[in-house]
Amino acid sequence: MRYLMMIIAMAFVLTACSSAPTNVTAEGASGEQTEEVALTADQQAIKEFVDSQVVCTYERPVGSHFKTRVCRTRDEIERMRRKGQEAYRQIESTSMQQGLQ
């Protein structure tokens, strides 16, 4: 059984090295397209698997002392983070515009 797992792992590594790259653009913290990263088909599959994994945390809702268990996918967590940053930037730019008038 151990040898079979080693052979499968070696085959996976060798196919990852020989597959053609797929171009994916990376998005920077400011929301701009920053650089192009080449990912192989296997690396893309691994990235999609990691993004679809569920992460559970214990959070305290506002106004409560009790923690509740909240489960989200990594992709959902990243989308929420970006949405929060976008809202912050919009509020910040609006307050800056009002301050100049």
matplotlib code that plots the C-alpha trace (Angstrom):
import matplotlib.pyplot as plt

x = [0.0, 2.8, 4.6, 1.4, 0.9, 4.5, 4.1, 0.9, 2.6, 5.6, 3.2, 1.4, 4.7, 5.9, 2.7, 2.6, 6.1, 5.2, 1.8, 1.3, 0.8, -2.5, -2.4, -4.1, -4.1, -3.4, -5.4, -3.5, -4.7, -5.9, -8.1, -5.9, -4.6, -1.0, 0.9, 0.2, 1.0, 1.3, -0.3, -0.2, -3.4, -2.6, -1.8, -5.0, -6.9, -5.2, -6.0, -9.7, -9.7, -8.2, -10.6, -13.6, -12.5, -14.7, -13.2, -15.1, -14.4, -16.1, -17.3, -19.1, -22.0, -22.3, -24.1, -23.5, -20.9, -21.6, -19.5, -21.3, -19.7, -19.6, -18.4, -17.4, -15.4, -12.0, -13.3, -16.2, -13.9, -11.7, -14.8, -16.0, -12.5, -12.4, -16.0, -15.1, -12.0, -14.0, -16.6, -13.9, -12.2, -15.6, -16.4, -12.9, -13.0, -16.5, -15.4, -12.3, -14.5, -16.8, -13.9, -12.5, -15.8]
y = [0.0, 2.3, 1.7, 2.3, 5.7, 6.6, 5.7, 7.7, 10.7, 10.4, 10.2, 13.3, 15.3, 14.2, 15.2, 18.5, 19.3, 18.4, 20.0, 23.2, 26.4, 28.2, 32.0, 33.5, 37.1, 38.0, 40.8, 43.1, 44.6, 47.7, 45.6, 46.2, 43.5, 43.4, 40.5, 37.4, 34.1, 30.9, 27.9, 24.4, 22.5, 20.5, 23.7, 25.2, 22.2, 22.3, 26.1, 25.4, 22.6, 24.8, 27.7, 25.3, 24.0, 24.9, 26.8, 26.9, 29.5, 30.6, 34.2, 36.5, 38.2, 41.9, 42.4, 38.8, 37.1, 33.7, 32.4, 30.8, 28.4, 29.9, 27.9, 29.5, 28.5, 30.1, 31.7, 33.2, 34.5, 36.2, 37.8, 39.1, 40.6, 42.3, 43.6, 45.1, 46.8, 48.2, 49.6, 51.1, 52.8, 54.2, 55.6, 57.0, 58.7, 60.1, 61.6, 63.1, 64.7, 66.2, 67.5, 69.4, 71.2]
z = [0.0, 0.9, -2.4, -4.4, -2.7, -3.5, -7.2, -7.4, -5.8, -8.1, -11.1, -9.9, -9.5, -12.9, -14.7, -12.9, -14.3, -17.8, -18.3, -20.3, -18.3, -18.1, -17.8, -14.8, -13.7, -10.1, -8.5, -6.2, -2.9, -4.7, -7.0, -10.1, -12.3, -11.2, -12.9, -14.9, -13.2, -15.2, -13.5, -14.8, -15.1, -11.9, -10.0, -11.2, -10.0, -6.6, -6.3, -7.1, -4.5, -1.8, -2.6, -2.3, 1.1, 4.0, 7.0, 10.3, 12.9, 16.1, 16.0, 18.5, 16.9, 17.8, 21.1, 22.3, 24.5, 23.1, 20.2, 17.3, 14.7, 11.2, 8.2, 4.9, 1.9, 1.4, -1.8, 0.1, 2.8, 0.2, -1.5, 1.8, 2.5, -0.9, -0.5, 2.9, 1.5, -1.4, 1.0, 3.2, 0.2, -1.0, 2.4, 2.7, -0.7, 0.0, 3.3, 1.6, -1.1, 1.5, 3.5, 0.6, -0.1]

ax = plt.figure().add_subplot(projection="3d")
ax.plot(x, y, z, "-o")
ax.set_aspect("equal")
plt.show()
